[in-house]
Amino acid sequence: MERYYQQEIETADREQILAWQNERLVKQVRHVWDNVPYYRAKMEGKGVTPADIQSVEDLHKLPFLTKDDLREAYPYGLLAKPLKDCVRIQSTSGTTGRRVVAFYTQHDVDLWEDCCARAIMAAGGTDEDVCHVCYGYGLFTGGPGLNGGSHKVGCLTLPMSSGNTDRQLQFMVDLEATILCCTPSYAAFLAESIHERGLRDKIKLKAGIFGAEAWSEEMRQDIQNKLGIKAYDIYGLTETSGPGVAFECSEQTGMHINEDHFIAEIIDPDTGEVLPEGSKGELVFTAITKEAFPLLRYRTRDICILTREKCSCGRTHIKMSKPMGRSDDMLIVKGVNVFPSQIETVLLEQGYPANYQIIVDRINNSDTIEVMVEMTSENFSDNLGKITEMEKGLVSALKAMLGIYAKVRLVAPKSITRSEGKAVRVIDKRKI
Amino acid sequence: MTIPQISVFLENKAGQLADITNILSQNQVNMRAINIAETADYGVLRLIVDDASKASSILLEQGFILTMTPVVGVAVSDTPGGLSQVLGVISRAGIDVEYMYSVFGQKDGQACMIFRVADTDKLASVLEENGISTMTGDSLGLH
C-alpha cells in the first residue's frame, strides 16, 4: 500500500495544485518586489511589475535568475527576510570559487523537511523505521535535509554523516537500519563492503534514498540486487532548499516535483523560450513558498523532461526524468559541484598554464578527478623536490577551492591535445 | 670550476627517454653522465654531455622543457672510503648536497662524482682547502 506524508497535498487534483500555485506565486512576486531590491531592479529591467503576474500563465514574463546572480548578490543580496528571522544557512560551491549561501527561516526549514519526509514515506518509510543518514552533515544540504525529514516521519534517525565505513556498517548492523540515505556511489561502495565482509544476512535494509549525483538505471539495479532493497532517486539543489524538491515513488519512473512549493518549467537553454510538456530542455524552478531565499525562475542548468502522465502511486504532482546532462560545464564529483573555471582559476593563481584537462572517472564506485597540467620552463627545476613541493601546493589549493581531493598530473609540454576551436577541457569516463 | 648540467622534464611514459637519447645520438652528442630522479608520474633527467649548448638547443627545438645548472665534478679516489672522505669534508663545511651521481668510465684509479649544491663557489674552495681536486670540462672531455 502506498504511503504518503501529506496525502491530501500529494494526491490533490490538477485544479487544486494550480490554485495553490497561482495564489502563492502572486504573493511571492509581491514579497520579493517589496523586500529584495536586486529582484525589483531585475524585474524593472524587463518592464515587469507585480501587477503583471496574476497566475502561473504569466510566469514567463519574469526574468530568469542564474548562478551568476547568486554570485553577484552574495551574501545578502537576495535575502528577503530580516536576518533576525533567519535560523539557518546551507552552502554549496559556486563558479570561480564564490560560494552560494542559502538562508532559511524556521518556516523554510519546516517546509524543506516536509518535502524530505514525503520522499522517505514514498520509499515506504514509517515511524517504525530506522533511517541511516550518511550524506554529509554541515553546509551540504544532504545530511540536514534527510535528517529533518526522517524526524518528521518519526523514524529513529542515525545521523551518521559521511565516511568511516567501519562505523557505518557497525551501526547499520547493530541498530538494524532499514532505510539508507546517501549518494548512489557511496551506496554502491557500502554494498561492496557488505559483501566483502559477509554481512549481507545481517543487514535489515529495505529501501535507499540516493541523490546528489547522477546515476544510471544499471547502477540502480546493481545496488538493489546487492543490498536486496528498493533504491529511490531524490533531487534538489541548495539554491532551492536542498534534496526533496522532487523524489521517486514506488513506480520508480521519474521524480514527483513538490508542486505546492515549486513551479517547474522546461526551457530552451539557448533562447530561454518555454517548451511544451514532454520536451527535453533545461529545468527552471520558481520557489513559491520559501521566505528567506525565494528564487524566481532559477535556471538549474540540469537538462530533463517533465511529464504529467498519471502515476500508479496516486500522486498527482508532475514528474521529472533523471537529469540527462547539463547546459553548462558543471561536473558533479562525489556529490560536489565542480566547475572547470574553478580549476582554471587555481592553476593560474599557482603559476600554471591555463592549458589543462580534467579527467573524471568512477573507480570502485567512487568518483575520481584528475587534473592534467603541462610543465613549463618557469616551473621546471633540476631539483625534483622543488617540483613535488609545487605540485603539493597545487593539490592543496585545489582542495581548498573544490572541497574534494583532485589528483594532479604534470605532463610534458604540448601533450594535452589542442583542438581546433573549443578546447576539450573535460573527459568524463564515468558510465552514468 | 663548474660544469654545465642539462636537466630535462620527463613524463613517465614509454619511449620518452629513448626519444632523448636518440635525438642526442643523431646529433653526435656524447653523454658523459646520466641520472634520473623520478616520482610515479614524472621525472627529471640530468645529463652531462660533451657539448651542452648544442644538446640544449636541439632538445629545446624538439619541445622539451629543460634547465641548465652549474654543478661541480669532484675527483674521488676509486678505493674503499674514497667518497666517504669527500662527503666528510663537505659535511663538516656545512654544505648541503642536493643530489649527486657518478660519471661514466674514469681511468687511473679515479672516479668522478657530480655534486649539485646551492653555493658552488663555496664547495670549490672547501674542496681546494682540503686538497681535493675538482674536474675541469677538459678533463671530462667536454667541449
Interface residues (C-beta under 8 A of the other chain):
Chain A: M375 T376 S377 F380 S381 D382 N383 L384 G385 I387 T388 R409 L410 V411 A412 P413 K414 S415
Chain B: Q5 S7 F9 L10 E11 Q16 A37 E38 T39 D41 Y42 G43 V44 R46 G63 F64 I65 L66 T67 T69 E98 Y99 R116
